[in-house]
């Protein structure tokens, strides 16, 4: 009987396997009977799109403004010198050299212009006989009509010279004037650059003199 029971048990197991008798695994469902997906988690914190930094464009650098050189200062330490050199034994012909020097400015990019003043501006309208005085004083206006350009030199040179040859004659002016141009009674200079010019400096004020009655120059 034992052998028969074991054979029956084996037969029953084969029949159950053939009929799909494997027990079903229960599947969790929601209240509606639909399969609920398993939530997936990330390893880092969630960042909202609004929290991301906005893209910024580079700030343009301001264009530097070109620097302009200031107007040069008034020349200082100005002097005037005249030298007359005889060219023959009788000194009927001579070479005249006039030189203006200055102490400042001595800067690159600055030019010194020297002018002869063609009018004795400080002379009184009715001077007394025998009276005298300078032809030019400070704070006197110098319009272009009374200025004659004598020389133009870089400020770095510190001096400017000009020469000419002429016949010696009777000349009662305080210093000589180049032939072919108007005589000048004073000498001034000013500094110039691209920004403008300085005020004038007197290198030679000149001199006026009212002769006494009956005086003759030559």
Secondary structure by P-SEA (a helix, b strand, c coil): caaaaaaaaaaaaaaaaaaccccccccccccccccccbbbbbcbbbbccccccccccccccccccbbbbcccccccbbbbbbbbbbccccccbbbbbbbbbbcccccccbbbbbbbbcccccccccccccccccccccccccccccbbbcccccccccccccccccccccccccccccccbbbbccccccccccccccccccccccbbbbbccccccc
